[in-house]
Amino acid sequence: MSTPPTDIPADLAHALRAGIDAAHAASAAAAHVSATVLIRAADGRGSVHQAWRGEGPDAWCQVASHGFRAHLLKSGHGDRAQIAFVSLTTDAYERVRARVLELEECPHDLECECVDEPWPSVDDLRSRPEALEIVTRDDEDRGFARLSSGRIDLTLWDESVRLLFGLIQLIRAVDRP
């Protein structure tokens, strides 16, 4: 009795490798376009850098800009990012918080199991010196916020670039003199 072959035929293996390489290249290109989108949200101020293993999440690239640093995540197709906003005003934080909660509003039907307060308020942050967790309405980890010296550092683990574009613009509009 002979065993069936377990290797992919060479022509299919080459085609599969070409498809995987093309998908990888497309995701890397999308990440660089997404990085440009985030820089555009910051009025064109910022730069794109190589992402190195060990200095953050597994990322296609990273963006450094005034007020934030973002990593375009390899777990997405170039359209998801981890972002750290540094030294937000309390007003900017509250507007970001309100905007995200508004976008993810729950209808609170009879079978609702969502988290009532997924984001800590500024008052919550003032009352506790440690970083407070931010979750989704489904109670999944989303990031954290910490108040220090009257300013807030906010980190979000995995957000769409579309949402982040709007949040960066919102922060810039609030913090402009």
Number of C-alpha atoms within 10 A of each C-alpha: 3 4 5 6 7 6 7 10 9 9 8 10 12 12 11 13 11 12 12 12 12 12 13 16 13 14 20 22 15 18 27 21 14 23 28 18 17 31 21 15 20 19 13 12 13 20 15 17 14 11 18 13 9 7 8 13 18 15 24 26 22 25 23 17 18 12 16 20 19 26 28 31 26 19 15 18 18 26 22 24 31 23 22 19 20 16 19 21 17 17 15 21 24 17 16 19 18 14 16 15 16 10 9 11 11 14 8 10 7 6 6 10 12 15 14 11 13 19 23 19 17 19 10 13 18 15 10 11 11 13 17 18 15 22 18 17 19 12 14 11 15 18 21 19 23 23 24 14 6 12 17 23 19 21 21 19 18 19 18 15 22 13 13 21 17 15 21 22 16 17 22 17 11 16 12 6 5
